[in-house]
Amino acid sequence: MVNRISLQIALLTGALVCSAVAKDAISASVSNFTLATPTVSVNGNPAAPGTFAVGTIQLWYEVHAYQFTAGPLATFDLTLQDYQPSTTGQAPSYPVTLNVMQIGGTSVALTPVPSTFVVSGLGWSGNSTVSVGIPVSTAGNPAFAADGTELVGNLKLSTLPAGSKLDTTTNIQVHVRLVHPTSCLRVYDFMTTQDLSTSISSLQVDLFKNGPKAGRTKGTTPPQLSNDVLIVNVCASEEVFDLMLHNDSSFQDQGANSVFMFTKPGSTDPSTFEIADFGAGTPKGNNHCFGSLHLPGGDSVLVTNHLSIADIPAAQLPPGSFGFSGLLAVAGTGCPGIVNTLAIPNPASLSVPFSISQ
């Protein structure tokens, strides 16, 4: 079982600004998310990040980990602006000092930079980058490792001098929730040309027309193929597993080193796959079974199998499509072994339709 941290950041307004006694107020917006991209909602409803003087802004983050890890978790920009909801009411006495500071508990650290502004008047704006971090004291505490543990931190806006008539009834509340998910490994099976440059979704099977091999398979278009199995570890901790490649029986390995293994720091998927993002491949002979592969958290491994169609009668071809798959087993159980429940889908299957050309 692997943990997932769900981070909820709520920007709460403690009181509404009534139009009858309207004053200048500080509105807030959130943007420029780094390390993790949240889903933003306002008063519980999904919305694009925007500017709000009152109400609730919520930012929902998800981070996969076995437990809280000390260090940076996320950052976002908090943009502040002085605006006037109404022309009635008492105007502030500018300049006004505006402070952004953490109050209350410190199980999650909120660090705004800068934390102090001088508001010069109506139309003023400023920006603070808020870093959300997990203190060492939190990460090292077993009490915070239980599924569903929630950490809470608060930022408060305040003005100097007191009674400046500039409304700042806004608190920023951060909830960091630990959730234990069940699946860390994402498995993909896809086909490319042998040089891994072009994705293949269908094939043409070419047959001999004349001679002693008439009606037997001659090759495919394109001719040089690779069955590719990609595994991505979306969690923060290392995963260990066995891997088995399965090719359609109509195909055969091409060459003495038909299988290669590549690794890549960071995640990818077939829609964004670029072989240039991976390091140099390691030849693995014609091995289709790999025991106890170690995949660090957040990284990817790619196993490619160079193939060509076997010399067989057309009657032995499957009906309409070829089937391939990659299966992950529990480490040390072999091939096919015990299905690894931390991998989805498992097995990862690929169906390649084909037509016949004579």
Contacts in CASP RR format, 6 or more apart in sequence:
PFRMAT RR
TARGET T0000
AUTHOR 0000-0000-0000
METHOD contacts of the structure
MODEL  1
MVNRISLQIALLTGALVCSAVAKDAISASVSNFTLATPTVSVNGNPAAPG
TFAVGTIQLWYEVHAYQFTAGPLATFDLTLQDYQPSTTGQAPSYPVTLNV
MQIGGTSVALTPVPSTFVVSGLGWSGNSTVSVGIPVSTAGNPAFAADGTE
LVGNLKLSTLPAGSKLDTTTNIQVHVRLVHPTSCLRVYDFMTTQDLSTSI
SSLQVDLFKNGPKAGRTKGTTPPQLSNDVLIVNVCASEEVFDLMLHNDSS
FQDQGANSVFMFTKPGSTDPSTFEIADFGAGTPKGNNHCFGSLHLPGGDS
VLVTNHLSIADIPAAQLPPGSFGFSGLLAVAGTGCPGIVNTLAIPNPASL
SVPFSISQ
1 180 0 8 1.000
1 181 0 8 1.000
1 182 0 8 1.000
2 64 0 8 1.000
2 65 0 8 1.000
2 66 0 8 1.000
2 180 0 8 1.000
2 181 0 8 1.000
2 182 0 8 1.000
2 183 0 8 1.000
2 184 0 8 1.000
2 235 0 8 1.000
2 237 0 8 1.000
2 342 0 8 1.000
3 64 0 8 1.000
3 65 0 8 1.000
3 66 0 8 1.000
3 67 0 8 1.000
3 145 0 8 1.000
3 147 0 8 1.000
3 178 0 8 1.000
3 179 0 8 1.000
3 180 0 8 1.000
3 181 0 8 1.000
4 62 0 8 1.000
4 63 0 8 1.000
4 64 0 8 1.000
4 65 0 8 1.000
4 178 0 8 1.000
4 179 0 8 1.000
4 180 0 8 1.000
4 181 0 8 1.000
4 235 0 8 1.000
5 61 0 8 1.000
5 62 0 8 1.000
5 63 0 8 1.000
5 64 0 8 1.000
5 65 0 8 1.000
5 68 0 8 1.000
5 73 0 8 1.000
5 176 0 8 1.000
5 177 0 8 1.000
5 178 0 8 1.000
5 179 0 8 1.000
6 60 0 8 1.000
6 61 0 8 1.000
6 62 0 8 1.000
6 63 0 8 1.000
6 176 0 8 1.000
6 177 0 8 1.000
6 178 0 8 1.000
6 179 0 8 1.000
7 36 0 8 1.000
7 38 0 8 1.000
7 59 0 8 1.000
7 60 0 8 1.000
7 61 0 8 1.000
7 62 0 8 1.000
7 63 0 8 1.000
7 73 0 8 1.000
7 74 0 8 1.000
7 132 0 8 1.000
7 174 0 8 1.000
7 175 0 8 1.000
7 176 0 8 1.000
7 177 0 8 1.000
8 58 0 8 1.000
8 59 0 8 1.000
8 60 0 8 1.000
8 61 0 8 1.000
8 174 0 8 1.000
8 175 0 8 1.000
8 176 0 8 1.000
8 177 0 8 1.000
9 30 0 8 1.000
9 38 0 8 1.000
9 57 0 8 1.000
9 58 0 8 1.000
9 59 0 8 1.000
9 60 0 8 1.000
9 61 0 8 1.000
9 76 0 8 1.000
9 132 0 8 1.000
9 172 0 8 1.000
9 173 0 8 1.000
9 174 0 8 1.000
9 175 0 8 1.000
10 56 0 8 1.000
10 57 0 8 1.000
10 58 0 8 1.000
10 59 0 8 1.000
10 172 0 8 1.000
10 173 0 8 1.000
10 174 0 8 1.000
10 175 0 8 1.000
11 28 0 8 1.000
11 30 0 8 1.000
11 52 0 8 1.000
11 55 0 8 1.000
11 56 0 8 1.000
11 57 0 8 1.000
11 58 0 8 1.000
11 59 0 8 1.000
11 170 0 8 1.000
11 171 0 8 1.000
11 172 0 8 1.000
11 173 0 8 1.000
12 55 0 8 1.000
12 56 0 8 1.000
12 170 0 8 1.000
12 171 0 8 1.000
12 172 0 8 1.000
12 173 0 8 1.000
13 52 0 8 1.000
13 53 0 8 1.000
13 54 0 8 1.000
13 55 0 8 1.000
13 56 0 8 1.000
13 169 0 8 1.000
13 170 0 8 1.000
13 171 0 8 1.000
14 54 0 8 1.000
14 169 0 8 1.000
14 170 0 8 1.000
14 171 0 8 1.000
15 54 0 8 1.000
15 169 0 8 1.000
16 54 0 8 1.000
17 23 0 8 1.000
17 25 0 8 1.000
17 53 0 8 1.000
17 54 0 8 1.000
17 85 0 8 1.000
17 167 0 8 1.000
17 169 0 8 1.000
19 85 0 8 1.000
19 86 0 8 1.000
19 88 0 8 1.000
20 88 0 8 1.000
21 88 0 8 1.000
21 89 0 8 1.000
22 84 0 8 1.000
22 85 0 8 1.000
22 86 0 8 1.000
22 87 0 8 1.000
22 88 0 8 1.000
22 89 0 8 1.000
23 89 0 8 1.000
23 90 0 8 1.000
23 91 0 8 1.000
23 92 0 8 1.000
23 165 0 8 1.000
23 166 0 8 1.000
23 167 0 8 1.000
24 82 0 8 1.000
24 83 0 8 1.000
24 84 0 8 1.000
24 91 0 8 1.000
24 92 0 8 1.000
24 121 0 8 1.000
24 122 0 8 1.000
24 165 0 8 1.000
24 166 0 8 1.000
24 167 0 8 1.000
25 53 0 8 1.000
25 82 0 8 1.000
25 83 0 8 1.000
25 84 0 8 1.000
25 85 0 8 1.000
25 166 0 8 1.000
25 167 0 8 1.000
25 168 0 8 1.000
26 53 0 8 1.000
26 80 0 8 1.000
26 81 0 8 1.000
26 82 0 8 1.000
26 98 0 8 1.000
26 119 0 8 1.000
26 157 0 8 1.000
26 166 0 8 1.000
26 167 0 8 1.000
26 168 0 8 1.000
26 170 0 8 1.000
27 51 0 8 1.000
27 52 0 8 1.000
27 53 0 8 1.000
27 80 0 8 1.000
27 81 0 8 1.000
27 83 0 8 1.000
28 51 0 8 1.000
28 52 0 8 1.000
28 53 0 8 1.000
28 57 0 8 1.000
28 78 0 8 1.000
28 79 0 8 1.000
28 80 0 8 1.000
28 81 0 8 1.000
28 170 0 8 1.000
29 49 0 8 1.000
29 50 0 8 1.000
29 51 0 8 1.000
29 52 0 8 1.000
29 78 0 8 1.000
29 79 0 8 1.000
29 81 0 8 1.000
30 40 0 8 1.000
30 49 0 8 1.000
30 50 0 8 1.000
30 57 0 8 1.000
30 59 0 8 1.000
30 76 0 8 1.000
30 77 0 8 1.000
30 78 0 8 1.000
30 79 0 8 1.000
31 49 0 8 1.000
31 50 0 8 1.000
31 76 0 8 1.000
31 77 0 8 1.000
31 79 0 8 1.000
32 75 0 8 1.000
32 76 0 8 1.000
32 77 0 8 1.000
32 129 0 8 1.000
33 59 0 8 1.000
33 74 0 8 1.000
33 75 0 8 1.000
33 76 0 8 1.000
34 74 0 8 1.000
34 75 0 8 1.000
34 76 0 8 1.000
35 72 0 8 1.000
35 73 0 8 1.000
35 74 0 8 1.000
35 75 0 8 1.000
36 61 0 8 1.000
36 62 0 8 1.000
36 63 0 8 1.000
36 73 0 8 1.000
36 74 0 8 1.000
37 61 0 8 1.000
38 59 0 8 1.000
38 60 0 8 1.000
38 61 0 8 1.000
38 74 0 8 1.000
38 76 0 8 1.000
39 46 0 8 1.000
39 59 0 8 1.000
39 60 0 8 1.000
40 46 0 8 1.000
40 47 0 8 1.000
40 48 0 8 1.000
40 49 0 8 1.000
40 57 0 8 1.000
40 58 0 8 1.000
40 59 0 8 1.000
40 60 0 8 1.000
41 47 0 8 1.000
41 57 0 8 1.000
41 58 0 8 1.000
41 60 0 8 1.000
42 50 0 8 1.000
42 52 0 8 1.000
42 55 0 8 1.000
42 56 0 8 1.000
42 57 0 8 1.000
42 58 0 8 1.000
43 55 0 8 1.000
43 56 0 8 1.000
44 56 0 8 1.000
44 58 0 8 1.000
49 57 0 8 1.000
50 57 0 8 1.000
51 79 0 8 1.000
51 81 0 8 1.000
53 83 0 8 1.000
53 85 0 8 1.000
53 167 0 8 1.000
59 76 0 8 1.000
61 73 0 8 1.000
61 74 0 8 1.000
63 73 0 8 1.000
63 74 0 8 1.000
63 236 0 8 1.000
64 181 0 8 1.000
64 184 0 8 1.000
64 234 0 8 1.000
64 235 0 8 1.000
64 236 0 8 1.000
65 235 0 8 1.000
65 236 0 8 1.000
65 237 0 8 1.000
66 145 0 8 1.000
66 235 0 8 1.000
66 236 0 8 1.000
66 237 0 8 1.000
67 139 0 8 1.000
67 144 0 8 1.000
67 145 0 8 1.000
67 178 0 8 1.000
68 134 0 8 1.000
68 138 0 8 1.000
68 139 0 8 1.000
68 140 0 8 1.000
68 144 0 8 1.000
68 145 0 8 1.000
68 149 0 8 1.000
68 151 0 8 1.000
68 176 0 8 1.000
68 178 0 8 1.000
69 134 0 8 1.000
69 139 0 8 1.000
69 236 0 8 1.000
70 134 0 8 1.000
70 135 0 8 1.000
70 136 0 8 1.000
70 138 0 8 1.000
70 139 0 8 1.000
70 140 0 8 1.000
71 133 0 8 1.000
71 134 0 8 1.000
71 139 0 8 1.000
72 131 0 8 1.000
72 132 0 8 1.000
72 133 0 8 1.000
73 108 0 8 1.000
73 132 0 8 1.000
73 133 0 8 1.000
73 134 0 8 1.000
73 176 0 8 1.000
74 131 0 8 1.000
74 132 0 8 1.000
74 133 0 8 1.000
75 129 0 8 1.000
75 130 0 8 1.000
75 131 0 8 1.000
75 132 0 8 1.000
76 129 0 8 1.000
76 130 0 8 1.000
76 132 0 8 1.000
77 127 0 8 1.000
77 128 0 8 1.000
77 129 0 8 1.000
77 130 0 8 1.000
78 100 0 8 1.000
78 112 0 8 1.000
78 127 0 8 1.000
78 128 0 8 1.000
78 129 0 8 1.000
78 130 0 8 1.000
78 172 0 8 1.000
79 125 0 8 1.000
79 126 0 8 1.000
79 127 0 8 1.000
80 98 0 8 1.000
80 117 0 8 1.000
80 125 0 8 1.000
80 126 0 8 1.000
80 127 0 8 1.000
80 128 0 8 1.000
80 157 0 8 1.000
81 123 0 8 1.000
81 124 0 8 1.000
81 125 0 8 1.000
81 126 0 8 1.000
82 119 0 8 1.000
82 121 0 8 1.000
82 122 0 8 1.000
82 123 0 8 1.000
82 124 0 8 1.000
82 125 0 8 1.000
82 166 0 8 1.000
83 122 0 8 1.000
83 123 0 8 1.000
84 122 0 8 1.000
90 165 0 8 1.000
91 165 0 8 1.000
92 119 0 8 1.000
92 121 0 8 1.000
92 164 0 8 1.000
92 165 0 8 1.000
92 166 0 8 1.000
93 164 0 8 1.000
93 165 0 8 1.000
94 119 0 8 1.000
94 120 0 8 1.000
94 121 0 8 1.000
95 118 0 8 1.000
95 119 0 8 1.000
95 120 0 8 1.000
95 121 0 8 1.000
96 118 0 8 1.000
96 119 0 8 1.000
96 121 0 8 1.000
96 159 0 8 1.000
96 160 0 8 1.000
96 161 0 8 1.000
96 164 0 8 1.000
96 166 0 8 1.000
97 116 0 8 1.000
97 117 0 8 1.000
97 118 0 8 1.000
97 119 0 8 1.000
97 159 0 8 1.000
97 160 0 8 1.000
97 161 0 8 1.000
98 116 0 8 1.000
98 117 0 8 1.000
98 118 0 8 1.000
98 119 0 8 1.000
98 157 0 8 1.000
98 158 0 8 1.000
98 159 0 8 1.000
98 166 0 8 1.000
98 168 0 8 1.000
99 115 0 8 1.000
99 116 0 8 1.000
99 117 0 8 1.000
99 157 0 8 1.000
99 158 0 8 1.000
99 159 0 8 1.000
99 160 0 8 1.000
100 112 0 8 1.000
100 115 0 8 1.000
100 116 0 8 1.000
100 117 0 8 1.000
100 128 0 8 1.000
100 155 0 8 1.000
100 156 0 8 1.000
100 157 0 8 1.000
100 172 0 8 1.000
101 112 0 8 1.000
101 115 0 8 1.000
101 155 0 8 1.000
101 156 0 8 1.000
101 158 0 8 1.000
102 109 0 8 1.000
102 110 0 8 1.000
102 111 0 8 1.000
102 153 0 8 1.000
102 154 0 8 1.000
102 155 0 8 1.000
102 156 0 8 1.000
103 154 0 8 1.000
103 155 0 8 1.000
103 156 0 8 1.000
104 153 0 8 1.000
104 154 0 8 1.000
105 152 0 8 1.000
105 153 0 8 1.000
105 154 0 8 1.000
106 135 0 8 1.000
106 153 0 8 1.000
107 135 0 8 1.000
107 138 0 8 1.000
107 144 0 8 1.000
107 151 0 8 1.000
107 152 0 8 1.000
107 153 0 8 1.000
107 176 0 8 1.000
108 132 0 8 1.000
108 133 0 8 1.000
108 134 0 8 1.000
108 135 0 8 1.000
108 138 0 8 1.000
108 151 0 8 1.000
108 152 0 8 1.000
108 153 0 8 1.000
108 174 0 8 1.000
108 176 0 8 1.000
109 131 0 8 1.000
109 132 0 8 1.000
109 133 0 8 1.000
109 134 0 8 1.000
109 135 0 8 1.000
110 130 0 8 1.000
110 131 0 8 1.000
110 132 0 8 1.000
110 133 0 8 1.000
110 153 0 8 1.000
110 154 0 8 1.000
110 155 0 8 1.000
110 172 0 8 1.000
110 174 0 8 1.000
111 130 0 8 1.000
111 131 0 8 1.000
111 133 0 8 1.000
112 128 0 8 1.000
112 129 0 8 1.000
112 130 0 8 1.000
112 131 0 8 1.000
112 155 0 8 1.000
113 128 0 8 1.000
113 129 0 8 1.000
113 130 0 8 1.000
113 131 0 8 1.000
114 128 0 8 1.000
115 128 0 8 1.000
117 126 0 8 1.000
117 128 0 8 1.000
119 159 0 8 1.000
119 166 0 8 1.000
130 155 0 8 1.000
130 172 0 8 1.000
132 174 0 8 1.000
132 176 0 8 1.000
134 151 0 8 1.000
134 176 0 8 1.000
138 144 0 8 1.000
138 151 0 8 1.000
143 149 0 8 1.000
144 151 0 8 1.000
144 178 0 8 1.000
145 178 0 8 1.000
146 178 0 8 1.000
147 178 0 8 1.000
147 179 0 8 1.000
147 180 0 8 1.000
148 177 0 8 1.000
148 178 0 8 1.000
148 179 0 8 1.000
148 180 0 8 1.000
149 177 0 8 1.000
149 178 0 8 1.000
150 175 0 8 1.000
150 176 0 8 1.000
150 177 0 8 1.000
150 178 0 8 1.000
151 174 0 8 1.000
151 175 0 8 1.000
151 176 0 8 1.000
151 177 0 8 1.000
152 173 0 8 1.000
152 174 0 8 1.000
152 175 0 8 1.000
152 176 0 8 1.000
153 173 0 8 1.000
153 174 0 8 1.000
153 175 0 8 1.000
154 171 0 8 1.000
154 172 0 8 1.000
154 173 0 8 1.000
154 174 0 8 1.000
155 171 0 8 1.000
155 172 0 8 1.000
155 173 0 8 1.000
155 174 0 8 1.000
156 171 0 8 1.000
156 172 0 8 1.000
157 168 0 8 1.000
157 170 0 8 1.000
157 171 0 8 1.000
157 172 0 8 1.000
158 168 0 8 1.000
159 166 0 8 1.000
159 168 0 8 1.000
181 235 0 8 1.000
182 341 0 8 1.000
182 342 0 8 1.000
183 341 0 8 1.000
183 342 0 8 1.000
183 343 0 8 1.000
183 344 0 8 1.000
184 233 0 8 1.000
184 234 0 8 1.000
184 235 0 8 1.000
184 237 0 8 1.000
184 239 0 8 1.000
184 342 0 8 1.000
184 343 0 8 1.000
185 231 0 8 1.000
185 232 0 8 1.000
185 233 0 8 1.000
185 234 0 8 1.000
185 239 0 8 1.000
185 241 0 8 1.000
185 295 0 8 1.000
185 328 0 8 1.000
185 340 0 8 1.000
185 342 0 8 1.000
185 343 0 8 1.000
185 344 0 8 1.000
185 346 0 8 1.000
186 231 0 8 1.000
186 232 0 8 1.000
186 234 0 8 1.000
186 269 0 8 1.000
186 343 0 8 1.000
186 344 0 8 1.000
187 229 0 8 1.000
187 230 0 8 1.000
187 231 0 8 1.000
187 326 0 8 1.000
187 328 0 8 1.000
187 343 0 8 1.000
187 344 0 8 1.000
187 345 0 8 1.000
187 346 0 8 1.000
187 347 0 8 1.000
187 348 0 8 1.000
188 228 0 8 1.000
188 229 0 8 1.000
188 230 0 8 1.000
188 231 0 8 1.000
188 232 0 8 1.000
188 269 0 8 1.000
188 270 0 8 1.000
188 348 0 8 1.000
189 227 0 8 1.000
189 228 0 8 1.000
189 229 0 8 1.000
189 230 0 8 1.000
189 324 0 8 1.000
189 325 0 8 1.000
189 326 0 8 1.000
189 347 0 8 1.000
189 348 0 8 1.000
189 349 0 8 1.000
189 350 0 8 1.000
190 199 0 8 1.000
190 228 0 8 1.000
190 230 0 8 1.000
190 270 0 8 1.000
190 273 0 8 1.000
190 350 0 8 1.000
191 199 0 8 1.000
191 200 0 8 1.000
191 201 0 8 1.000
191 225 0 8 1.000
191 226 0 8 1.000
191 227 0 8 1.000
191 228 0 8 1.000
191 324 0 8 1.000
191 350 0 8 1.000
191 352 0 8 1.000
192 198 0 8 1.000
192 199 0 8 1.000
192 200 0 8 1.000
192 225 0 8 1.000
192 226 0 8 1.000
192 228 0 8 1.000
193 200 0 8 1.000
193 222 0 8 1.000
193 224 0 8 1.000
193 225 0 8 1.000
193 226 0 8 1.000
194 224 0 8 1.000
194 225 0 8 1.000
194 226 0 8 1.000
194 254 0 8 1.000
194 306 0 8 1.000
195 224 0 8 1.000
195 275 0 8 1.000
196 226 0 8 1.000
196 228 0 8 1.000
196 275 0 8 1.000
196 304 0 8 1.000
197 275 0 8 1.000
198 222 0 8 1.000
199 270 0 8 1.000
199 273 0 8 1.000
200 222 0 8 1.000
200 225 0 8 1.000
200 352 0 8 1.000
201 352 0 8 1.000
201 353 0 8 1.000
202 352 0 8 1.000
202 353 0 8 1.000
202 354 0 8 1.000
202 355 0 8 1.000
203 220 0 8 1.000
203 221 0 8 1.000
203 222 0 8 1.000
203 225 0 8 1.000
203 322 0 8 1.000
203 352 0 8 1.000
203 353 0 8 1.000
203 354 0 8 1.000
203 355 0 8 1.000
204 220 0 8 1.000
204 221 0 8 1.000
204 354 0 8 1.000
204 355 0 8 1.000
204 356 0 8 1.000
204 357 0 8 1.000
205 217 0 8 1.000
205 219 0 8 1.000
205 220 0 8 1.000
205 309 0 8 1.000
205 314 0 8 1.000
205 317 0 8 1.000
205 354 0 8 1.000
205 355 0 8 1.000
205 356 0 8 1.000
205 357 0 8 1.000
206 217 0 8 1.000
206 218 0 8 1.000
206 219 0 8 1.000
206 220 0 8 1.000
206 221 0 8 1.000
206 357 0 8 1.000
207 214 0 8 1.000
207 215 0 8 1.000
207 216 0 8 1.000
207 217 0 8 1.000
207 218 0 8 1.000
207 314 0 8 1.000
207 356 0 8 1.000
207 357 0 8 1.000
207 358 0 8 1.000
208 214 0 8 1.000
208 215 0 8 1.000
208 216 0 8 1.000
208 217 0 8 1.000
208 218 0 8 1.000
209 215 0 8 1.000
209 358 0 8 1.000
213 311 0 8 1.000
215 313 0 8 1.000
215 314 0 8 1.000
215 358 0 8 1.000
216 311 0 8 1.000
216 312 0 8 1.000
216 313 0 8 1.000
216 314 0 8 1.000
217 250 0 8 1.000
217 309 0 8 1.000
217 310 0 8 1.000
217 311 0 8 1.000
217 312 0 8 1.000
217 313 0 8 1.000
217 314 0 8 1.000
217 317 0 8 1.000
219 308 0 8 1.000
219 309 0 8 1.000
220 308 0 8 1.000
220 309 0 8 1.000
220 354 0 8 1.000
221 357 0 8 1.000
223 308 0 8 1.000
224 254 0 8 1.000
224 306 0 8 1.000
224 308 0 8 1.000
225 251 0 8 1.000
225 306 0 8 1.000
225 307 0 8 1.000
225 308 0 8 1.000
226 304 0 8 1.000
226 305 0 8 1.000
226 306 0 8 1.000
226 307 0 8 1.000
227 245 0 8 1.000
227 247 0 8 1.000
227 251 0 8 1.000
227 304 0 8 1.000
227 305 0 8 1.000
227 307 0 8 1.000
227 324 0 8 1.000
227 350 0 8 1.000
228 302 0 8 1.000
228 303 0 8 1.000
228 304 0 8 1.000
228 305 0 8 1.000
229 243 0 8 1.000
229 245 0 8 1.000
229 302 0 8 1.000
229 303 0 8 1.000
229 304 0 8 1.000
229 305 0 8 1.000
229 326 0 8 1.000
229 348 0 8 1.000
230 268 0 8 1.000
230 269 0 8 1.000
230 270 0 8 1.000
230 273 0 8 1.000
230 300 0 8 1.000
230 301 0 8 1.000
230 302 0 8 1.000
231 241 0 8 1.000
231 243 0 8 1.000
231 293 0 8 1.000
231 295 0 8 1.000
231 300 0 8 1.000
231 301 0 8 1.000
231 302 0 8 1.000
231 303 0 8 1.000
231 328 0 8 1.000
231 343 0 8 1.000
232 266 0 8 1.000
232 267 0 8 1.000
232 268 0 8 1.000
232 269 0 8 1.000
232 298 0 8 1.000
232 299 0 8 1.000
232 300 0 8 1.000
233 239 0 8 1.000
233 267 0 8 1.000
233 295 0 8 1.000
233 296 0 8 1.000
233 297 0 8 1.000
233 298 0 8 1.000
233 299 0 8 1.000
233 300 0 8 1.000
234 267 0 8 1.000
234 298 0 8 1.000
235 297 0 8 1.000
235 298 0 8 1.000
236 297 0 8 1.000
236 298 0 8 1.000
237 297 0 8 1.000
238 294 0 8 1.000
238 295 0 8 1.000
238 296 0 8 1.000
238 297 0 8 1.000
239 294 0 8 1.000
239 295 0 8 1.000
239 297 0 8 1.000
239 342 0 8 1.000
240 292 0 8 1.000
240 293 0 8 1.000
240 294 0 8 1.000
240 295 0 8 1.000
240 331 0 8 1.000
241 291 0 8 1.000
241 292 0 8 1.000
241 293 0 8 1.000
241 295 0 8 1.000
241 328 0 8 1.000
241 329 0 8 1.000
241 330 0 8 1.000
241 331 0 8 1.000
241 340 0 8 1.000
241 342 0 8 1.000
241 343 0 8 1.000
242 289 0 8 1.000
242 290 0 8 1.000
242 291 0 8 1.000
242 292 0 8 1.000
242 293 0 8 1.000
242 328 0 8 1.000
242 329 0 8 1.000
242 330 0 8 1.000
242 331 0 8 1.000
242 332 0 8 1.000
242 333 0 8 1.000
242 334 0 8 1.000
242 335 0 8 1.000
242 337 0 8 1.000
242 340 0 8 1.000
243 289 0 8 1.000
243 290 0 8 1.000
243 291 0 8 1.000
243 293 0 8 1.000
243 303 0 8 1.000
243 326 0 8 1.000
243 327 0 8 1.000
243 328 0 8 1.000
243 329 0 8 1.000
243 335 0 8 1.000
244 288 0 8 1.000
244 289 0 8 1.000
244 290 0 8 1.000
244 326 0 8 1.000
244 327 0 8 1.000
244 329 0 8 1.000
244 334 0 8 1.000
244 335 0 8 1.000
244 336 0 8 1.000
244 337 0 8 1.000
245 259 0 8 1.000
245 288 0 8 1.000
245 289 0 8 1.000
245 303 0 8 1.000
245 305 0 8 1.000
245 325 0 8 1.000
245 326 0 8 1.000
246 288 0 8 1.000
246 324 0 8 1.000
246 325 0 8 1.000
246 326 0 8 1.000
246 327 0 8 1.000
246 347 0 8 1.000
247 288 0 8 1.000
247 305 0 8 1.000
247 307 0 8 1.000
247 323 0 8 1.000
247 324 0 8 1.000
248 318 0 8 1.000
248 322 0 8 1.000
248 323 0 8 1.000
248 324 0 8 1.000
249 310 0 8 1.000
250 309 0 8 1.000
250 310 0 8 1.000
250 312 0 8 1.000
250 316 0 8 1.000
250 317 0 8 1.000
250 318 0 8 1.000
250 322 0 8 1.000
251 307 0 8 1.000
251 308 0 8 1.000
251 309 0 8 1.000
251 310 0 8 1.000
251 322 0 8 1.000
252 307 0 8 1.000
252 308 0 8 1.000
252 309 0 8 1.000
252 310 0 8 1.000
253 259 0 8 1.000
253 286 0 8 1.000
253 305 0 8 1.000
253 306 0 8 1.000
253 307 0 8 1.000
254 306 0 8 1.000
254 307 0 8 1.000
254 308 0 8 1.000
255 286 0 8 1.000
255 306 0 8 1.000
256 285 0 8 1.000
256 286 0 8 1.000
257 283 0 8 1.000
257 284 0 8 1.000
257 285 0 8 1.000
257 286 0 8 1.000
258 285 0 8 1.000
258 286 0 8 1.000
258 305 0 8 1.000
258 306 0 8 1.000
258 307 0 8 1.000
259 283 0 8 1.000
259 284 0 8 1.000
259 285 0 8 1.000
259 286 0 8 1.000
259 287 0 8 1.000
259 288 0 8 1.000
259 303 0 8 1.000
259 304 0 8 1.000
259 305 0 8 1.000
259 306 0 8 1.000
260 281 0 8 1.000
260 282 0 8 1.000
260 283 0 8 1.000
260 284 0 8 1.000
260 303 0 8 1.000
260 304 0 8 1.000
260 306 0 8 1.000
261 281 0 8 1.000
261 282 0 8 1.000
261 284 0 8 1.000
261 290 0 8 1.000
261 301 0 8 1.000
261 302 0 8 1.000
261 303 0 8 1.000
261 304 0 8 1.000
262 275 0 8 1.000
262 278 0 8 1.000
262 279 0 8 1.000
262 280 0 8 1.000
262 281 0 8 1.000
262 282 0 8 1.000
262 301 0 8 1.000
262 302 0 8 1.000
262 303 0 8 1.000
262 304 0 8 1.000
263 278 0 8 1.000
263 279 0 8 1.000
263 299 0 8 1.000
263 300 0 8 1.000
263 301 0 8 1.000
263 302 0 8 1.000
264 277 0 8 1.000
264 278 0 8 1.000
264 279 0 8 1.000
264 299 0 8 1.000
264 300 0 8 1.000
264 301 0 8 1.000
264 302 0 8 1.000
265 298 0 8 1.000
265 299 0 8 1.000
266 298 0 8 1.000
266 299 0 8 1.000
266 300 0 8 1.000
267 298 0 8 1.000
267 299 0 8 1.000
267 300 0 8 1.000
268 274 0 8 1.000
268 277 0 8 1.000
268 300 0 8 1.000
278 300 0 8 1.000
278 302 0 8 1.000
284 290 0 8 1.000
284 303 0 8 1.000
288 305 0 8 1.000
288 335 0 8 1.000
289 334 0 8 1.000
289 335 0 8 1.000
290 303 0 8 1.000
291 331 0 8 1.000
291 332 0 8 1.000
291 334 0 8 1.000
292 331 0 8 1.000
292 332 0 8 1.000
293 301 0 8 1.000
295 301 0 8 1.000
314 356 0 8 1.000
317 354 0 8 1.000
317 356 0 8 1.000
320 353 0 8 1.000
320 354 0 8 1.000
321 351 0 8 1.000
321 352 0 8 1.000
321 353 0 8 1.000
321 354 0 8 1.000
322 351 0 8 1.000
322 352 0 8 1.000
322 354 0 8 1.000
323 349 0 8 1.000
323 350 0 8 1.000
323 351 0 8 1.000
323 352 0 8 1.000
324 349 0 8 1.000
324 350 0 8 1.000
324 352 0 8 1.000
325 347 0 8 1.000
325 348 0 8 1.000
325 349 0 8 1.000
325 350 0 8 1.000
326 347 0 8 1.000
326 348 0 8 1.000
326 349 0 8 1.000
327 335 0 8 1.000
327 336 0 8 1.000
327 339 0 8 1.000
327 346 0 8 1.000
327 347 0 8 1.000
327 348 0 8 1.000
328 339 0 8 1.000
328 340 0 8 1.000
328 343 0 8 1.000
328 346 0 8 1.000
328 347 0 8 1.000
329 335 0 8 1.000
329 336 0 8 1.000
329 337 0 8 1.000
329 338 0 8 1.000
329 339 0 8 1.000
329 340 0 8 1.000
330 337 0 8 1.000
330 338 0 8 1.000
330 339 0 8 1.000
330 340 0 8 1.000
339 346 0 8 1.000
340 346 0 8 1.000
END
